[in-house]
Protein backbone atom coordinates (compact mmCIF):
# COMPACT_ATOMS: atom_id res chain seq x y z
CA UNK A 1 0.00 0.00 0.00
CA UNK A 2 2.81 2.37 0.89
CA UNK A 3 4.64 1.76 -2.40
CA UNK A 4 1.47 2.63 -4.31
CA UNK A 5 1.18 6.03 -2.62
CA UNK A 6 4.89 6.67 -3.10
CA UNK A 7 4.55 5.82 -6.79
CA UNK A 8 1.60 8.16 -7.28
CA UNK A 9 3.38 10.94 -5.39
CA UNK A 10 6.44 10.55 -7.61
CA UNK A 11 4.33 10.57 -10.78
CA UNK A 12 2.46 13.71 -9.62
CA UNK A 13 5.76 15.42 -8.84
CA UNK A 14 7.12 14.47 -12.25
CA UNK A 15 4.00 15.82 -13.98
CA UNK A 16 4.21 19.06 -11.99
CA UNK A 17 7.91 19.42 -12.82
CA UNK A 18 7.20 18.84 -16.49
CA UNK A 19 4.43 21.46 -16.45
CA UNK A 20 6.73 23.97 -14.79
CA UNK A 21 9.45 23.31 -17.37
CA UNK A 22 6.94 23.85 -20.19
CA UNK A 23 5.75 27.10 -18.58
CA UNK A 24 9.33 28.27 -18.10
CA UNK A 25 10.29 27.52 -21.70
CA UNK A 26 7.12 29.22 -22.95
CA UNK A 27 7.82 32.36 -20.92
CA UNK A 28 11.44 32.46 -22.07
CA UNK A 29 10.43 32.08 -25.72
CA UNK A 30 7.79 34.82 -25.49
CA UNK A 31 10.21 37.17 -23.71
CA UNK A 32 12.94 36.42 -26.25
CA UNK A 33 10.56 37.25 -29.11
CA UNK A 34 9.39 40.49 -27.45
CA UNK A 35 12.91 41.69 -26.71
CA UNK A 36 14.26 40.59 -30.10
CA UNK A 37 11.54 42.57 -31.85
CA UNK A 38 12.10 45.63 -29.64
CA UNK A 39 15.88 45.43 -30.07
CA UNK A 40 15.64 44.83 -33.80
CA UNK A 41 13.41 47.87 -34.15
CA UNK A 42 15.89 50.06 -32.25
CA UNK A 43 18.81 48.81 -34.33
CA UNK A 44 17.18 48.88 -37.77
CA UNK A 45 15.02 52.03 -37.63
CA UNK A 46 16.54 55.03 -39.44
CA UNK A 47 18.04 57.63 -37.09
CA UNK A 48 15.58 60.43 -37.92
CA UNK A 49 12.56 58.21 -37.32
CA UNK A 50 14.04 56.77 -34.11
CA UNK A 51 14.68 60.30 -32.80
CA UNK A 52 10.97 61.13 -33.34
CA UNK A 53 9.89 57.97 -31.48
CA UNK A 54 12.11 58.65 -28.47
CA UNK A 55 12.66 62.38 -28.12
CA UNK A 56 15.38 63.44 -25.73
CA UNK A 57 17.41 60.24 -26.00
CA UNK A 58 20.79 60.12 -27.71
CA UNK A 59 20.80 57.90 -30.79
CA UNK A 60 23.85 56.00 -29.52
CA UNK A 61 22.02 55.08 -26.30
CA UNK A 62 18.99 53.81 -28.20
CA UNK A 63 21.19 51.72 -30.50
CA UNK A 64 23.07 50.33 -27.48
CA UNK A 65 19.79 49.37 -25.79
CA UNK A 66 18.68 47.68 -29.02
CA UNK A 67 21.89 45.65 -29.27
CA UNK A 68 21.62 44.71 -25.58
CA UNK A 69 18.01 43.58 -26.10
CA UNK A 70 19.03 41.42 -29.05
CA UNK A 71 21.90 39.88 -27.09
CA UNK A 72 19.62 39.30 -24.10
CA UNK A 73 16.99 37.61 -26.28
CA UNK A 74 19.65 35.21 -27.52
CA UNK A 75 20.86 34.74 -23.94
CA UNK A 76 17.37 33.75 -22.76
CA UNK A 77 17.18 30.81 -25.17
CA UNK A 78 20.52 29.67 -26.56
CA UNK A 79 22.45 28.71 -23.38
CA UNK A 80 19.54 26.69 -21.98
CA UNK A 81 18.81 25.11 -25.35
CA UNK A 82 22.40 24.06 -26.10
CA UNK A 83 23.31 23.42 -22.44
CA UNK A 84 26.50 25.37 -23.04
CA UNK A 85 27.06 27.85 -20.18
CA UNK A 86 23.44 27.59 -18.98
CA UNK A 87 24.21 30.03 -16.15
CA UNK A 88 23.89 32.78 -18.79
CA UNK A 89 20.11 32.29 -19.02
CA UNK A 90 19.31 33.63 -15.52
CA UNK A 91 21.95 36.34 -16.06
CA UNK A 92 20.14 37.46 -19.22
CA UNK A 93 16.88 37.54 -17.25
CA UNK A 94 18.59 39.56 -14.51
CA UNK A 95 19.82 42.05 -17.09
CA UNK A 96 16.29 42.46 -18.41
CA UNK A 97 14.99 43.00 -14.87
CA UNK A 98 17.44 45.89 -14.51
CA UNK A 99 16.46 47.31 -17.91
CA UNK A 100 12.75 47.03 -17.08
CA UNK A 101 13.24 48.68 -13.67
CA UNK A 102 15.03 51.58 -15.36
CA UNK A 103 12.30 51.82 -17.99
CA UNK A 104 9.64 51.80 -15.25
CA UNK A 105 11.28 54.75 -13.51
CA UNK A 106 11.53 56.62 -16.82
CA UNK A 107 7.86 56.03 -17.71
CA UNK A 108 6.76 56.93 -14.18
CA UNK A 109 8.67 60.22 -14.30
CA UNK A 110 7.20 61.02 -17.72
CA UNK A 111 3.69 60.10 -16.54
CA UNK A 112 3.31 57.41 -19.21
CA UNK A 113 1.14 55.01 -17.24
CA UNK A 114 0.13 52.87 -20.24
CA UNK A 115 3.74 52.09 -21.06
CA UNK A 116 4.47 51.61 -17.36
CA UNK A 117 1.97 48.76 -17.16
CA UNK A 118 3.65 46.92 -20.05
CA UNK A 119 7.08 47.42 -18.49
CA UNK A 120 5.91 46.10 -15.11
CA UNK A 121 4.42 42.97 -16.71
CA UNK A 122 7.60 42.31 -18.70
CA UNK A 123 9.74 42.91 -15.61
CA UNK A 124 7.65 40.45 -13.59
CA UNK A 125 7.94 37.85 -16.35
CA UNK A 126 11.73 38.34 -16.44
CA UNK A 127 11.87 37.93 -12.67
CA UNK A 128 9.92 34.67 -12.81
CA UNK A 129 12.06 33.22 -15.61
CA UNK A 130 15.17 34.22 -13.69
CA UNK A 131 13.92 32.39 -10.60
CA UNK A 132 12.79 29.38 -12.62
CA UNK A 133 16.07 29.15 -14.52
CA UNK A 134 18.09 29.30 -11.31
CA UNK A 135 15.90 26.62 -9.75
CA UNK A 136 16.72 24.35 -12.69
CA UNK A 137 20.43 25.09 -12.53
CA UNK A 138 20.34 27.72 -15.24
CA UNK A 139 18.54 25.46 -17.67
CA UNK A 140 14.87 24.68 -17.97
CA UNK A 141 15.36 20.98 -18.60
CA UNK A 142 15.22 17.77 -16.66
CA UNK A 143 18.81 16.70 -17.30
CA UNK A 144 20.54 16.19 -13.94
CA UNK A 145 23.48 18.40 -13.16
CA UNK A 146 25.62 15.57 -11.76
CA UNK A 147 25.16 11.85 -11.61
CA UNK A 148 26.27 9.95 -8.58
CA UNK A 149 28.05 6.69 -9.31
CA UNK A 150 28.19 4.20 -6.50
CA UNK A 151 30.95 1.61 -6.54
CA UNK A 152 29.45 -1.59 -5.18
CA UNK A 153 31.21 -3.15 -2.28
CA UNK A 154 33.46 -0.19 -1.62
CA UNK A 155 30.96 2.28 -0.14
CA UNK A 156 32.48 5.05 -2.29
CA UNK A 157 30.53 7.58 -4.29
CA UNK A 158 32.04 9.71 -6.99
CA UNK A 159 30.36 12.59 -8.78
CA UNK A 160 30.63 12.60 -12.54
CA UNK A 161 29.54 15.43 -14.77
CA UNK A 162 26.23 14.75 -16.45
C-alpha positions in Angstrom: 0.0 0.0 0.0 2.8 2.4 0.9 4.6 1.8 -2.4 1.5 2.6 -4.3 1.2 6.0 -2.6 4.9 6.7 -3.1 4.6 5.8 -6.8 1.6 8.2 -7.3 3.4 10.9 -5.4 6.4 10.6 -7.6 4.3 10.6 -10.8 2.5 13.7 -9.6 5.8 15.4 -8.8 7.1 14.5 -12.3 4.0 15.8 -14.0 4.2 19.1 -12.0 7.9 19.4 -12.8 7.2 18.8 -16.5 4.4 21.5 -16.4 6.7 24.0 -14.8 9.4 23.3 -17.4 6.9 23.9 -20.2 5.7 27.1 -18.6 9.3 28.3 -18.1 10.3 27.5 -21.7 7.1 29.2 -22.9 7.8 32.4 -20.9 11.4 32.5 -22.1 10.4 32.1 -25.7 7.8 34.8 -25.5 10.2 37.2 -23.7 12.9 36.4 -26.3 10.6 37.3 -29.1 9.4 40.5 -27.5 12.9 41.7 -26.7 14.3 40.6 -30.1 11.5 42.6 -31.8 12.1 45.6 -29.6 15.9 45.4 -30.1 15.6 44.8 -33.8 13.4 47.9 -34.1 15.9 50.1 -32.2 18.8 48.8 -34.3 17.2 48.9 -37.8 15.0 52.0 -37.6 16.5 55.0 -39.4 18.0 57.6 -37.1 15.6 60.4 -37.9 12.6 58.2 -37.3 14.0 56.8 -34.1 14.7 60.3 -32.8 11.0 61.1 -33.3 9.9 58.0 -31.5 12.1 58.6 -28.5 12.7 62.4 -28.1 15.4 63.4 -25.7 17.4 60.2 -26.0 20.8 60.1 -27.7 20.8 57.9 -30.8 23.9 56.0 -29.5 22.0 55.1 -26.3 19.0 53.8 -28.2 21.2 51.7 -30.5 23.1 50.3 -27.5 19.8 49.4 -25.8 18.7 47.7 -29.0 21.9 45.7 -29.3 21.6 44.7 -25.6 18.0 43.6 -26.1 19.0 41.4 -29.1 21.9 39.9 -27.1 19.6 39.3 -24.1 17.0 37.6 -26.3 19.7 35.2 -27.5 20.9 34.7 -23.9 17.4 33.7 -22.8 17.2 30.8 -25.2 20.5 29.7 -26.6 22.4 28.7 -23.4 19.5 26.7 -22.0 18.8 25.1 -25.4 22.4 24.1 -26.1 23.3 23.4 -22.4 26.5 25.4 -23.0 27.1 27.8 -20.2 23.4 27.6 -19.0 24.2 30.0 -16.2 23.9 32.8 -18.8 20.1 32.3 -19.0 19.3 33.6 -15.5 22.0 36.3 -16.1 20.1 37.5 -19.2 16.9 37.5 -17.2 18.6 39.6 -14.5 19.8 42.0 -17.1 16.3 42.5 -18.4 15.0 43.0 -14.9 17.4 45.9 -14.5 16.5 47.3 -17.9 12.8 47.0 -17.1 13.2 48.7 -13.7 15.0 51.6 -15.4 12.3 51.8 -18.0 9.6 51.8 -15.3 11.3 54.8 -13.5 11.5 56.6 -16.8 7.9 56.0 -17.7 6.8 56.9 -14.2 8.7 60.2 -14.3 7.2 61.0 -17.7 3.7 60.1 -16.5 3.3 57.4 -19.2 1.1 55.0 -17.2 0.1 52.9 -20.2 3.7 52.1 -21.1 4.5 51.6 -17.4 2.0 48.8 -17.2 3.6 46.9 -20.1 7.1 47.4 -18.5 5.9 46.1 -15.1 4.4 43.0 -16.7 7.6 42.3 -18.7 9.7 42.9 -15.6 7.6 40.5 -13.6 7.9 37.8 -16.4 11.7 38.3 -16.4 11.9 37.9 -12.7 9.9 34.7 -12.8 12.1 33.2 -15.6 15.2 34.2 -13.7 13.9 32.4 -10.6 12.8 29.4 -12.6 16.1 29.1 -14.5 18.1 29.3 -11.3 15.9 26.6 -9.8 16.7 24.4 -12.7 20.4 25.1 -12.5 20.3 27.7 -15.2 18.5 25.5 -17.7 14.9 24.7 -18.0 15.4 21.0 -18.6 15.2 17.8 -16.7 18.8 16.7 -17.3 20.5 16.2 -13.9 23.5 18.4 -13.2 25.6 15.6 -11.8 25.2 11.9 -11.6 26.3 9.9 -8.6 28.0 6.7 -9.3 28.2 4.2 -6.5 30.9 1.6 -6.5 29.5 -1.6 -5.2 31.2 -3.2 -2.3 33.5 -0.2 -1.6 31.0 2.3 -0.1 32.5 5.0 -2.3 30.5 7.6 -4.3 32.0 9.7 -7.0 30.4 12.6 -8.8 30.6 12.6 -12.5 29.5 15.4 -14.8 26.2 14.7 -16.5 
